Amino acid sequence: MLLAAGCASTDDGGASSPTDASATSDSAVRTVIELADAQPGDVIALRPADGESSVVEWIDRRAGTIRSVDVADDGLSLDDVVTLASIEVATDGEQRGLLGHAVIDGVRYAAWTERDTDHLVVGALGDLGDGGNGGDGGNGGAPATVDRIVWDAGGTAGGAVGGHLAATTDGKLVLGIGQLTDWAKEHGSGAMLLLDPTGQPDQTPIVLSSGYTNPFAFAIVGDQLWVADNAVGDDTERIGAVDLSAPNVGRDDLDATGADPRAPSAVVELPDGTIAVCGYLDGRLRRWSVDPPRYGDPLGPCLTGSTVLADGTVVTATADGLVAIAP
């Protein structure tokens, strides 16, 4: 599975094992949990659980589940994993499935490709349950399911879907949408979109920035949206920031990486305020420098997702598990 449309994989898919610490000599890397049922590209969209110091949530893309575990515990197994939500999803192709999630005022929102239609949709989930983030346990701890649809983006191809979600500080949803979706074909390109989480499925999203290939890797940092976009053909991957208060930046305004393709799969803000980017092709988390624009040395393994805990620990997704990189 490739989260980057048009980027060819290496022989091993760029995937690193959960215990592969060869990319860093300065940081201690430890295995958090091995997920024996995961395949490369399944474990995506890591985020810290609200109100918790060491609980990490993630998506299992093909299974259509949102799961969590307390990474402070030792000797974790699948028995320690909590399933927070379960959605029926379409998984044909390289990039369909459950793709993004965010929590606003105790309500979890998700983006996925519908099983019956292959449409990319954004929806609100029901009660988050005993194990859920912000839930009151009203469903007895059962996994949350779809409550209502917030927006329907139309059909998708097997790749360049996008689907990552993030929440703004004022309670809106940001969705990255890839160029091979019906919406993008109608509007000329992939884009970064702003959605009203209380809106109807036919709402008209606000276009924050356009011209993108498959902007799956992005993060909100303060009042800026940091995006790392993939590339096809002779094009170049690009990284840069869009001002959320007055968006006027398109993909061509972002910095060219000047590096071999990495197929950016996640962007994360590090404890020192800088950003880092996971690469699907090299399986590494690399710090991004703004001046001059370039990648730094690897910080550790990272295939498809990364988040930072309250104590500065960086947790990343590998081909078949989670690892923690000490601050």
N, C-alpha and C positions, 0 to 999 in steps of 0.2 A: 504494500500500500504506500502510495506517495501522497503527502500533503501538499506537494508542489507540482502543479501541472506543468508538463513539458520538461521536467528535469529528470535525466536518466539516473537510475540508482547505480551505486557501486555493486560489486559482486555480492557483498554481504548486506546490501541495503543501507550501509552506513550505520548499522545498528551496533551498539555496544552492549555488553552484558551488564547486569546490575552491579557487578563488582569490579568493573573495568575502571581503574583509577590512573591509567597510563597517561591521561591527558593533563594531569596536574601533579606537581610535586610539592606545592605549598599548602594545599588544603587537604584535610583529612576527609576521605570519602568512605562512607559506610553504606552497606545495603540496608534499606528500611524493610522491604518486603519483596519477595519474589512472587510474581503472579503467573503461575504455571499455565493458566488458560489464555494468557495474552499472546498476541502476535504483534510484530512491529507495526506501529501506527495505531494500535488499539487504545493505549493509555494516553489521554490528551486532556487539555483544559484543566490543569491543576489550579487550585485556589485554597487559601487558608479558610477554615470554617469560621464564621463570624462568632466572636465571643470566646474563641478557644485559642490557646497559645501554641498548641502542638498538633492539632488535628488538620489533616490535609484531605481535601475532596478532589476527586477526579472523575473523568468520564471513561467508561469502557465503550468505545465507539460502536463496534459491531453488536455488542450485547444490548445496547440501548439502556445502559444503567449508569447512574451516578452513585459513586461509592466513597467511603471515607475510612480513615484509620488514624489512630494516635501514634505519630511517628516517634514519640518519646519512649514508647514501650519497646522492650527488647524481645527478641525471639518471636516476632510476629508471624502469623500464618493466615491463611484464608479465613479461618474461623474468627479472626479478630476484625475482619472487614465488615463494615455496615453498609447495606444497600439503601440509599436514601430515596432513589426514584427509579422507575422502570417504565420505558416507553417502547412501543412497537415501532421499529424503524425499517426503512429500506436500506439494504447494504450492498446491492449490486454495484459493481464498479469499484474504483480505488478509494473514493473519498466520501461516499454516502454513509449515513448512520446518524448517531447522536453526536452533535458537533460542538455545542457550546452551552454554557450555563452561567447565570449570574443571580445574585440575591439582592432584592430591593425591599426594604421595610418588611423583612421576614417572609417575603414571597419569592420562590425560586422560579426563574424563567429559563427556558431552554430553547435551543435551535436544533432541528433535526430534519431528515428527509422522510416523508411519510411513506409508510409501507405500501399503500394501495395506489398512490399517485406519483411518487418520486418527487413531489413538490418539496421545496425548502420552506419550512414554516418555523415561526417563533411562537411559543405558547407559554402560558402560566401554568404551573403545576399545582396540585392540590395540597392538602395538609402535609407538612414535612415529617410528621410522625415523631415518635420518641427519640429516634436516632438522628432526626433531622435538625437542620440549622434554622432555628426560629419557630419550629413547630410546637404545638401544645400537646402532642400525643393523642389527639382526638381520633386518629385512625388506628390506634393500638400499635403504632410503630411499623405498620406495613409500608412498603415503598410508595412514595407519591406517584401519581399518574397525572395525565393531562386534564386540566380543569377547563381551559378555554384557549382559543387561538388568538394571538395578538396580531400576527401579520402573515400573509401567504405570498411568497416571492415567486410562485409558479414553478415550472419544471426545472429539472437539473440534468446535466450530463453525469457521467461517472466520475469526472474529475473537475477541477477548478470550481468547486462548489462554494468554498468559504464556509461560513457558519459559526465562526467564533463570536462569542458575546462578551461584553463588558458593561458595567454600570457606571454612569457618570455620578458625580457628587450630588447633582440635583435630581437624581432619580429617573434618568432616562436610560435607554438601552442603545448601545452601539453594536452594530452588526457589520462584519466584513463579508462581502458577497463577491464570489468569483465570476470570471468573465463568461463561463459556459452555462450560467443559469439563464432562464427565460427573461428575468428582470434585466440582467446585464445586457443581453442581446437587444432588448427593446430600447435601452438607454445608452448603448454605445461602449460600455466597459464595465468591469468590476468596480466596486465603490465601497466607501465607508459610509454607512447609513445610520441615522439617528431615528429611533422609534419611540413612540409613546407606549409604555407598558400597559396602560389602561385603554389603548386604542382598539379599533376593530380590525378584522383580517384584511379589509380593503383600504386601510389607512394609507396615506401617501407619505413615505419616509422623507426626511430631510437629508439631502446629499451633503455630507461633510467634506468629501474629497473623492475624486474620480480618476479614471485612467488606469485602474489596477488590473493585474493579471489574476492573482488569487491571494488577497490580503487576509490570510488566516492568522498570521503572527502579528498581534498588536496588543498594546496595554495602555491604559489611561494612567498618566503620571501628572498629578496636579491638574492643571487646566489644559494639558496637552495630550494628544493622542499620538503615541509612538507606533509607527507601522514599519514592518519589514516585509516587502513584497517580493514574490517569486518572479521568475522571468522565463520566457520561452524563446527558442531560436537564438539569434544573435543579440538579443536584448540583454540588459544587465539587471541584477537584483538591486533593489534600492531600499534605503532606510532613512527615515526622517520623522519630523514631528508636525502635526497639524494642530493649530490653535483652536480649541473647542469653542472659545468665546467669539471668535471671528474667523471661521474657517475660510481660507482662500488659497490653499495649497493643494496641488494635484500631484499625481505620481511623478511626473517629470521634474517637479521642483525638489524632490527628495534626492539625497546624495547617492550616487552610484557607489557600490561597495568596493569596486576595484579589486575584487577577490574572485577566486574560482567559485562556481555556484555551490551554495550550501543548502538550498531549499529551506528557507527560514520557516520554522514550525511553531515558535513561541517567542514572545518578548517579555522580559521581566525587569522590574526596577530593583536594583541591588540596594543593600543597606546604605551605601554611600551616596545614593542619589543618581548614580549612573545607570545605564541600561545594559542588558546583555541579551544575546539572541541564541536560541537553540537552532542547530542545523540538522535536518534529517539526513543529508548525504554524508556528513562527517561525524554525526552523533556526538557533538560537543557543544558546550555552552561557552560562548566567547563574548567578552566585554566589547562594547562599541564605543569608539572615541569620536567625538564630534569635530574636534579641531586638532589635527586633520582628521577627516572622516576615514576611519579604518577599523578593522578588527584587531583586538589584542590577543594575548595568549589564551589558550583554553583554561577555563576555571574548573572543568570537570565534565563528566559524561552527561549528555542530554540529547535525547532523540526527538521527543514530541511535546514536552511541557515542562514548565518550571514555575515555582512560587517561592516566596520568602516568608519565614515565620517570624514571630515577634522578637526572638532572640538573635535574628540575623542568619539563622540556618537556611541554606538554599536547598530546596527539595526538587529533584528533577525526575522526569520519566525516561526510562531506557526502553529497550526492546521488550522486556518482560518483567518490569518491576519499577520500584522507586528507590532512589538513593538520596542520601543527605550529604551536603557539602558543608563542613563546619565553617562558621564565620571567621 
